[in-house]
Amino acid sequence: MVSNKNKKIYFLSDFHLGAPNYNSSLEREKKIVAFLTSIQEDAAEIFIDGDIFDFWYEYKTTVPKGYVRLLGKLAELTDGGIKVHVFTGNHDMWMSGYFEKELNIPVYHNPKTFTWGSKKFLIGHGDGLGPGDHGFKFIKKIFRNKLCQWLFGQLHPSWGMGLANYLSRKSREKTGTSDEVFFGEKEWLIIYCREMLAKEHFDYFIFGHRHLPIDHRLSETSRYINLGDWIRYFTYATFDGSDVVLHTWKD
């Protein structure tokens, strides 16, 4: 639980560092680092709910070039005793030990339950949950297959990273502006949350992936929070021990 009443738990998601180009990614990375610095004094824990990178793959002895400002800040936070949690997203699902070893950050590949005091949370990235999107769910199974990951690792990083960045760019083009529209009760993640509520109670469902800040009441005692992104909205959520609030950060 949040043991110090002056401390908060922070949630943020969807940085997509590396996209769409080096300069805009670097500017975004600097904003994220500035935000993490600004919360350093009152953060009890920090959750990053996926898609930190637009693409990430850990070769046996190689990690993607760049992002040293963010990685250094995360190391500073954990070295200072702040617990950081990371969920993989659909763009950076191929994390395989680097964050755990170098940054002392646990990495989760599926939604996970957390409880603070009397409040129960289900936290994750949000990709592949709920009905529909069968094409992506099929591709996700392939990407999570250990043999497929090993085969990709046999590609030279120049070829592998180039191919992955091309596919990520095509994925964004296909999505277009659909993530700007809120579909209400037809939202796949809202349907998923209601399915989970039918099985057990959660006070809060906190997800990313959707790129749209959402605070949706599921019942009198349960809410679905989507964290938006750090591309267009610069939004995050806090939990102070009693309530979750969605915020917009202004540099």
C-alpha atoms as a printed R data frame, in Angstrom:
    type eleno elety resid chain resno       x       y       z
1   ATOM     1    CA   MET     A     1   0.000   0.000   0.000
2   ATOM     2    CA   VAL     A     2   0.995   3.660  -0.204
3   ATOM     3    CA   SER     A     3   2.581   3.841   3.245
4   ATOM     4    CA   ASN     A     4   3.388   7.572   3.192
5   ATOM     5    CA   LYS     A     5   0.363   9.828   2.747
6   ATOM     6    CA   ASN     A     6   2.531  12.323   0.864
7   ATOM     7    CA   LYS     A     7   3.594   9.695  -1.678
8   ATOM     8    CA   LYS     A     8   1.724   8.641  -4.817
9   ATOM     9    CA   ILE     A     9   1.770   5.808  -7.313
10  ATOM    10    CA   TYR     A    10   2.194   7.020 -10.894
11  ATOM    11    CA   PHE     A    11   0.997   5.394 -14.123
12  ATOM    12    CA   LEU     A    12   1.942   6.369 -17.674
13  ATOM    13    CA   SER     A    13   2.150   4.659 -21.041
14  ATOM    14    CA   ASP     A    14   2.834   4.735 -24.785
15  ATOM    15    CA   PHE     A    15   5.966   6.787 -25.422
16  ATOM    16    CA   HIS     A    16   6.791   5.098 -28.762
17  ATOM    17    CA   LEU     A    17  10.351   6.357 -28.666
18  ATOM    18    CA   GLY     A    18  12.046   6.066 -32.017
19  ATOM    19    CA   ALA     A    19   8.986   7.190 -33.980
20  ATOM    20    CA   PRO     A    20   8.380   8.879 -36.279
21  ATOM    21    CA   ASN     A    21  11.964  10.194 -36.535
22  ATOM    22    CA   TYR     A    22  15.040  10.839 -34.417
23  ATOM    23    CA   ASN     A    23  14.459  14.525 -33.637
24  ATOM    24    CA   SER     A    24  10.835  14.300 -32.535
25  ATOM    25    CA   SER     A    25  11.597  11.147 -30.541
26  ATOM    26    CA   LEU     A    26  14.484  12.879 -28.761
27  ATOM    27    CA   GLU     A    27  12.297  15.871 -27.895
28  ATOM    28    CA   ARG     A    28   9.649  13.519 -26.494
29  ATOM    29    CA   GLU     A    29  12.252  11.552 -24.543
30  ATOM    30    CA   LYS     A    30  13.522  14.743 -22.896
31  ATOM    31    CA   LYS     A    31   9.956  15.634 -21.822
32  ATOM    32    CA   ILE     A    32   9.439  12.188 -20.308
33  ATOM    33    CA   VAL     A    33  12.723  12.443 -18.407
34  ATOM    34    CA   ALA     A    34  11.752  15.910 -17.158
35  ATOM    35    CA   PHE     A    35   8.423  14.528 -15.968
36  ATOM    36    CA   LEU     A    36  10.091  11.619 -14.145
37  ATOM    37    CA   THR     A    37  12.459  14.094 -12.490
38  ATOM    38    CA   SER     A    38   9.502  16.238 -11.387
39  ATOM    39    CA   ILE     A    39   7.830  13.306  -9.583
40  ATOM    40    CA   GLN     A    40  10.996  11.879  -8.071
41  ATOM    41    CA   GLU     A    41  10.336  13.314  -4.613
42  ATOM    42    CA   ASP     A    42   6.777  12.070  -4.132
43  ATOM    43    CA   ALA     A    43   6.673   8.831  -6.177
44  ATOM    44    CA   ALA     A    44   6.209   5.671  -4.150
45  ATOM    45    CA   GLU     A    45   6.088   3.496  -7.296
46  ATOM    46    CA   ILE     A    46   5.958   4.114 -11.044
47  ATOM    47    CA   PHE     A    47   4.164   1.944 -13.596
48  ATOM    48    CA   ILE     A    48   4.956   2.231 -17.304
49  ATOM    49    CA   ASP     A    49   2.207   0.348 -19.104
50  ATOM    50    CA   GLY     A    50   3.850  -0.590 -22.380
51  ATOM    51    CA   ASP     A    51   5.084   0.709 -25.737
52  ATOM    52    CA   ILE     A    52   7.982   2.618 -24.248
53  ATOM    53    CA   PHE     A    53   9.645   2.065 -27.614
54  ATOM    54    CA   ASP     A    54   8.185   1.926 -31.094
55  ATOM    55    CA   PHE     A    55  10.302  -1.185 -31.470
56  ATOM    56    CA   TRP     A    56  12.621  -3.046 -29.104
57  ATOM    57    CA   TYR     A    57  14.545  -6.261 -29.458
58  ATOM    58    CA   GLU     A    58  17.283  -7.557 -27.183
59  ATOM    59    CA   TYR     A    59  19.851  -9.489 -29.150
60  ATOM    60    CA   LYS     A    60  22.126 -11.697 -27.042
61  ATOM    61    CA   THR     A    61  24.876  -9.072 -26.816
62  ATOM    62    CA   THR     A    62  23.190  -6.044 -28.392
63  ATOM    63    CA   VAL     A    63  20.372  -3.698 -27.437
64  ATOM    64    CA   PRO     A    64  18.868  -0.987 -29.676
65  ATOM    65    CA   LYS     A    65  20.920   2.180 -30.007
66  ATOM    66    CA   GLY     A    66  19.709   5.330 -28.260
67  ATOM    67    CA   TYR     A    67  17.312   6.210 -25.415
68  ATOM    68    CA   VAL     A    68  20.204   6.735 -22.991
69  ATOM    69    CA   ARG     A    69  18.479   9.647 -21.238
70  ATOM    70    CA   LEU     A    70  15.431   7.598 -20.331
71  ATOM    71    CA   LEU     A    71  17.380   4.468 -19.431
72  ATOM    72    CA   GLY     A    72  19.717   6.530 -17.253
73  ATOM    73    CA   LYS     A    73  16.788   8.192 -15.480
74  ATOM    74    CA   LEU     A    74  15.122   4.824 -14.820
75  ATOM    75    CA   ALA     A    75  18.398   3.538 -13.360
76  ATOM    76    CA   GLU     A    76  18.609   6.642 -11.163
77  ATOM    77    CA   LEU     A    77  15.061   6.102  -9.904
78  ATOM    78    CA   THR     A    78  15.560   2.450  -8.998
79  ATOM    79    CA   ASP     A    79  19.010   3.106  -7.512
80  ATOM    80    CA   GLY     A    80  17.296   5.721  -5.338
81  ATOM    81    CA   GLY     A    81  14.804   3.173  -3.995
82  ATOM    82    CA   ILE     A    82  11.773   3.996  -6.155
83  ATOM    83    CA   LYS     A    83  10.189   0.834  -7.477
84  ATOM    84    CA   VAL     A    84   9.479   0.952 -11.210
85  ATOM    85    CA   HIS     A    85   7.300  -1.583 -13.033
86  ATOM    86    CA   VAL     A    86   7.198  -2.078 -16.808
87  ATOM    87    CA   PHE     A    87   4.628  -3.871 -18.949
88  ATOM    88    CA   THR     A    88   5.475  -4.872 -22.472
89  ATOM    89    CA   GLY     A    89   3.279  -3.517 -25.254
90  ATOM    90    CA   ASN     A    90   2.593  -4.682 -28.767
91  ATOM    91    CA   HIS     A    91   5.547  -2.614 -30.053
92  ATOM    92    CA   ASP     A    92   8.116  -3.684 -27.446
93  ATOM    93    CA   MET     A    93   7.027  -7.177 -26.421
94  ATOM    94    CA   TRP     A    94  10.509  -8.623 -27.055
95  ATOM    95    CA   MET     A    95  11.992  -7.654 -23.707
96  ATOM    96    CA   SER     A    96  13.981 -10.531 -22.302
97  ATOM    97    CA   GLY     A    97  16.035  -9.630 -19.260
98  ATOM    98    CA   TYR     A    98  17.852  -6.375 -19.974
99  ATOM    99    CA   PHE     A    99  15.561  -4.205 -17.850
100 ATOM   100    CA   GLU     A   100  15.598  -6.720 -14.992
101 ATOM   101    CA   LYS     A   101  19.388  -7.085 -14.962
102 ATOM   102    CA   GLU     A   102  20.574  -3.566 -15.747
103 ATOM   103    CA   LEU     A   103  17.783  -1.438 -14.266
104 ATOM   104    CA   ASN     A   104  16.338  -3.689 -11.533
105 ATOM   105    CA   ILE     A   105  12.888  -3.276 -13.094
106 ATOM   106    CA   PRO     A   106  10.413  -6.181 -13.213
107 ATOM   107    CA   VAL     A   107   8.858  -6.644 -16.652
108 ATOM   108    CA   TYR     A   108   5.370  -8.129 -17.048
109 ATOM   109    CA   HIS     A   109   4.081  -9.611 -20.290
110 ATOM   110    CA   ASN     A   110   0.435  -9.980 -19.256
111 ATOM   111    CA   PRO     A   111  -2.052  -7.997 -17.128
112 ATOM   112    CA   LYS     A   112  -1.310  -8.317 -13.433
113 ATOM   113    CA   THR     A   113  -3.298  -7.756 -10.247
114 ATOM   114    CA   PHE     A   114  -2.049  -5.340  -7.581
115 ATOM   115    CA   THR     A   115  -3.665  -4.390  -4.273
116 ATOM   116    CA   TRP     A   116  -2.993  -1.278  -2.214
117 ATOM   117    CA   GLY     A   117  -5.002  -1.054   0.991
118 ATOM   118    CA   SER     A   118  -8.577  -1.941   0.125
119 ATOM   119    CA   LYS     A   119  -8.240  -1.066  -3.570
120 ATOM   120    CA   LYS     A   120  -7.722  -3.795  -6.155
121 ATOM   121    CA   PHE     A   121  -6.186  -2.988  -9.558
122 ATOM   122    CA   LEU     A   122  -5.811  -4.878 -12.829
123 ATOM   123    CA   ILE     A   123  -2.953  -3.295 -14.757
124 ATOM   124    CA   GLY     A   124  -1.577  -4.027 -18.217
125 ATOM   125    CA   HIS     A   125  -0.892  -2.622 -21.654
126 ATOM   126    CA   GLY     A   126  -4.237  -3.642 -23.141
127 ATOM   127    CA   ASP     A   127  -3.308  -5.087 -26.513
128 ATOM   128    CA   GLY     A   128  -5.185  -8.176 -27.653
129 ATOM   129    CA   LEU     A   129  -7.803  -7.994 -24.888
130 ATOM   130    CA   GLY     A   130 -11.546  -8.164 -25.445
131 ATOM   131    CA   PRO     A   131 -13.378  -9.201 -28.613
132 ATOM   132    CA   GLY     A   132 -12.327  -8.598 -32.211
133 ATOM   133    CA   ASP     A   133  -8.893  -7.737 -33.650
134 ATOM   134    CA   HIS     A   134  -8.364 -11.386 -34.528
135 ATOM   135    CA   GLY     A   135  -5.637 -10.569 -37.040
136 ATOM   136    CA   PHE     A   136  -3.499  -8.899 -34.398
137 ATOM   137    CA   LYS     A   137  -4.161 -11.674 -31.879
138 ATOM   138    CA   PHE     A   138  -2.885 -14.213 -34.416
139 ATOM   139    CA   ILE     A   139   0.216 -12.142 -35.164
140 ATOM   140    CA   LYS     A   140   0.826 -11.679 -31.432
141 ATOM   141    CA   LYS     A   141   0.915 -15.449 -30.933
142 ATOM   142    CA   ILE     A   142   3.534 -15.689 -33.678
143 ATOM   143    CA   PHE     A   143   5.614 -12.859 -32.209
144 ATOM   144    CA   ARG     A   144   5.504 -14.454 -28.757
145 ATOM   145    CA   ASN     A   145   6.619 -17.813 -30.091
146 ATOM   146    CA   LYS     A   146  10.155 -18.535 -28.821
147 ATOM   147    CA   LEU     A   147  11.223 -20.110 -32.117
148 ATOM   148    CA   CYS     A   148  10.069 -17.055 -34.089
149 ATOM   149    CA   GLN     A   149  11.936 -14.766 -31.705
150 ATOM   150    CA   TRP     A   150  15.076 -16.874 -32.094
151 ATOM   151    CA   LEU     A   151  14.799 -16.797 -35.883
152 ATOM   152    CA   PHE     A   152  14.458 -13.009 -35.850
153 ATOM   153    CA   GLY     A   153  17.552 -12.844 -33.650
154 ATOM   154    CA   GLN     A   154  19.560 -14.564 -36.374
155 ATOM   155    CA   LEU     A   155  19.106 -11.533 -38.602
156 ATOM   156    CA   HIS     A   156  21.875  -8.955 -38.502
157 ATOM   157    CA   PRO     A   157  20.651  -6.021 -36.342
158 ATOM   158    CA   SER     A   158  20.772  -3.661 -39.331
159 ATOM   159    CA   TRP     A   159  18.374  -5.923 -41.244
160 ATOM   160    CA   GLY     A   160  16.250  -6.868 -38.249
161 ATOM   161    CA   MET     A   161  15.793  -3.360 -36.882
162 ATOM   162    CA   GLY     A   162  15.170  -1.973 -40.360
163 ATOM   163    CA   LEU     A   163  12.435  -4.529 -41.030
164 ATOM   164    CA   ALA     A   164  10.840  -3.991 -37.616
165 ATOM   165    CA   ASN     A   165  10.798  -0.198 -37.970
166 ATOM   166    CA   TYR     A   166   9.210  -0.528 -41.410
167 ATOM   167    CA   LEU     A   167   6.447  -2.781 -40.046
168 ATOM   168    CA   SER     A   168   5.845  -0.448 -37.081
169 ATOM   169    CA   ARG     A   169   5.486   2.498 -39.445
170 ATOM   170    CA   LYS     A   170   2.995   0.583 -41.596
171 ATOM   171    CA   SER     A   171   1.022  -0.354 -38.484
172 ATOM   172    CA   ARG     A   172   0.704   3.310 -37.488
173 ATOM   173    CA   GLU     A   173  -0.392   4.266 -41.014
174 ATOM   174    CA   LYS     A   174  -3.096   1.596 -40.932
175 ATOM   175    CA   THR     A   175  -4.411   2.836 -37.576
176 ATOM   176    CA   GLY     A   176  -4.649   6.401 -38.875
177 ATOM   177    CA   THR     A   177  -6.852   8.610 -36.694
178 ATOM   178    CA   SER     A   178  -9.058   5.813 -35.314
179 ATOM   179    CA   ASP     A   179  -7.494   6.199 -31.869
180 ATOM   180    CA   GLU     A   180  -8.948   9.712 -31.606
181 ATOM   181    CA   VAL     A   181 -12.541   8.441 -31.390
182 ATOM   182    CA   PHE     A   182 -14.112   7.140 -28.172
183 ATOM   183    CA   PHE     A   183 -16.581   4.322 -28.908
184 ATOM   184    CA   GLY     A   184 -18.228   4.173 -25.473
185 ATOM   185    CA   GLU     A   185 -19.503   0.771 -24.427
186 ATOM   186    CA   LYS     A   186 -18.268  -0.661 -27.741
187 ATOM   187    CA   GLU     A   187 -14.641  -0.091 -26.741
188 ATOM   188    CA   TRP     A   188 -12.898  -3.467 -26.714
189 ATOM   189    CA   LEU     A   189 -11.174  -2.741 -23.416
190 ATOM   190    CA   ILE     A   190 -14.434  -1.687 -21.774
191 ATOM   191    CA   ILE     A   191 -16.020  -4.948 -22.928
192 ATOM   192    CA   TYR     A   192 -13.008  -6.814 -21.526
193 ATOM   193    CA   CYS     A   193 -13.271  -4.980 -18.182
194 ATOM   194    CA   ARG     A   194 -16.948  -5.891 -17.869
195 ATOM   195    CA   GLU     A   195 -16.120  -9.521 -18.634
196 ATOM   196    CA   MET     A   196 -13.510  -9.489 -15.862
197 ATOM   197    CA   LEU     A   197 -15.902  -7.793 -13.436
198 ATOM   198    CA   ALA     A   198 -18.359 -10.632 -13.962
199 ATOM   199    CA   LYS     A   199 -15.696 -12.973 -12.540
200 ATOM   200    CA   GLU     A   200 -14.159 -10.865  -9.757
201 ATOM   201    CA   HIS     A   201 -14.204  -7.311  -8.489
202 ATOM   202    CA   PHE     A   202 -11.586  -4.724  -9.374
203 ATOM   203    CA   ASP     A   203 -11.770  -1.123  -8.232
204 ATOM   204    CA   TYR     A   204  -9.614   0.063 -11.125
205 ATOM   205    CA   PHE     A   205  -8.583  -1.232 -14.532
206 ATOM   206    CA   ILE     A   206  -5.556   0.703 -15.775
207 ATOM   207    CA   PHE     A   207  -4.393   0.207 -19.356
208 ATOM   208    CA   GLY     A   208  -2.522   1.943 -22.153
209 ATOM   209    CA   HIS     A   209  -2.477   0.957 -25.844
210 ATOM   210    CA   ARG     A   210  -5.549   2.998 -26.745
211 ATOM   211    CA   HIS     A   211  -3.666   6.358 -27.023
212 ATOM   212    CA   LEU     A   212  -6.760   8.142 -25.744
213 ATOM   213    CA   PRO     A   213  -7.140   9.425 -22.149
214 ATOM   214    CA   ILE     A   214 -10.278   7.775 -20.753
215 ATOM   215    CA   ASP     A   215 -11.835   7.689 -17.291
216 ATOM   216    CA   HIS     A   216 -14.939   5.524 -17.644
217 ATOM   217    CA   ARG     A   217 -17.168   4.412 -14.796
218 ATOM   218    CA   LEU     A   218 -18.056   0.727 -15.077
219 ATOM   219    CA   SER     A   219 -20.137   0.618 -11.883
220 ATOM   220    CA   GLU     A   220 -20.507   2.503  -8.635
221 ATOM   221    CA   THR     A   221 -17.293   0.926  -7.378
222 ATOM   222    CA   SER     A   222 -15.255   0.238 -10.503
223 ATOM   223    CA   ARG     A   223 -13.579   2.401 -13.181
224 ATOM   224    CA   TYR     A   224 -11.595   1.877 -16.366
225 ATOM   225    CA   ILE     A   225  -8.687   4.285 -16.844
226 ATOM   226    CA   ASN     A   226  -6.789   4.559 -20.105
227 ATOM   227    CA   LEU     A   227  -3.543   6.472 -19.783
228 ATOM   228    CA   GLY     A   228  -3.497   8.132 -23.197
229 ATOM   229    CA   ASP     A   229  -0.005   8.672 -24.573
230 ATOM   230    CA   TRP     A   230   3.095  10.888 -24.602
231 ATOM   231    CA   ILE     A   231   2.849  11.684 -28.285
232 ATOM   232    CA   ARG     A   232  -0.203  13.921 -28.365
233 ATOM   233    CA   TYR     A   233  -1.760  14.053 -24.872
234 ATOM   234    CA   PHE     A   234   1.086  13.805 -22.299
235 ATOM   235    CA   THR     A   235  -1.257  12.243 -19.767
236 ATOM   236    CA   TYR     A   236  -0.685  10.121 -16.674
237 ATOM   237    CA   ALA     A   237  -2.606   8.907 -13.626
238 ATOM   238    CA   THR     A   238  -1.907   9.006  -9.911
239 ATOM   239    CA   PHE     A   239  -3.159   6.961  -6.974
240 ATOM   240    CA   ASP     A   240  -2.847   8.581  -3.552
241 ATOM   241    CA   GLY     A   241  -4.178   5.653  -1.543
242 ATOM   242    CA   SER     A   242  -7.836   6.524  -1.963
243 ATOM   243    CA   ASP     A   243  -8.532   7.546  -5.564
244 ATOM   244    CA   VAL     A   244  -7.093   7.458  -9.094
245 ATOM   245    CA   VAL     A   245  -6.930  10.771 -10.962
246 ATOM   246    CA   LEU     A   246  -6.026  11.324 -14.613
247 ATOM   247    CA   HIS     A   247  -3.772  14.320 -15.293
248 ATOM   248    CA   THR     A   248  -2.194  16.191 -18.216
249 ATOM   249    CA   TRP     A   249   1.439  17.207 -17.734
250 ATOM   250    CA   LYS     A   250   2.511  20.644 -18.912
251 ATOM   251    CA   ASP     A   251   6.245  21.199 -19.197
